[in-house]
Amino acid sequence: MPAKERVGFVVSDKMNKTVVVAIENRSPHPKYGKIVVNTKRYKAHDEENKCREGDRVRIRETRPLSRTKRWTVTEIISSSSQT
């Protein structure tokens, strides 16, 4: 079975070798049909500390790396425009 992959935005890069990635899931409400946005935050391993807040990244599920970290950053899709 292939590893799960998700695409989201980095919302925090304050930890060493770890980033927090927010993933949005948009789905219609079962009864009313309005689009509801659910956000889930994952801690992901970033070995080179390359990710910055606002970057769009792809993360992949991996073995447990710490108590809360089960994902790793595979690629930076687009960088934020901060300098």
N, C-alpha and C positions, 0 to 999 in steps of 0.2 A: 504494500500500500504506500503510495507516495506521501511525502511530508506535506502538511498543510502550509499554504502560503497566503499572506494577506498584504494589502497595500494600504498605507495610512500616512499620517503626518506626525512628525516628531514634535511633542509638546514639552519635553523637558530633556536637557542634556547636561544636567548639573552633576550627575554621578560619574565616577571614573569607569570607563568601558561599558557603560549602560545608558540606554536611552529609553524614554517612555514614548510609545507610539499609540496614537488614538486612531481607532478604526470605526468608521461610521457604517451603520447598517440601516438602509432605508427600506421600509416595507409598509404596505397599506394596512390600516387598522382593519381587523377582521369584520367588524360590524359596520363602521362608518365610512371606510374607504379612504380616509385622510392619510397622507404619507406621514409616517412617524419615524423620527430619526433616533436610533439608539446608538450611543457611543460606548465603546469598550476600550480600556487602556491596557496595553501589554508592555512589560519590561523586556527589552531585547538587548542582546550582547552586541557591542560595537567595539571590536578589538583595537582599531587604530584611532578611536575617538574622532572620526571624520564627520559624523552627523552633527548638524546644527539644528537649533529650534526652527521649525517651519519647513524643513526638508520633507519631500515626499519620498518614502522608502518602501522597499519590499522586504518583508520579514518571513522567515521560515521556521517552522516548529522543529525543536531539537530536544535532546535529552535534558533533564534538569541540570542547570548550571549553578543555581543557588536556590534559596528557599522560594523565591517568587519569579525567577527568571527561567523561562522555558522556550524562548525564541531567540533567533539570531538575525542580524541585519545581513541580507544577501546583496542588495544593491541600493544605491541612491538614485532614484528615478529623476528627480529634479531638485536643485538646490534652492534655498531661500535667497532672496535678493539682498540680504543683510551683508554689510561689509565691515 
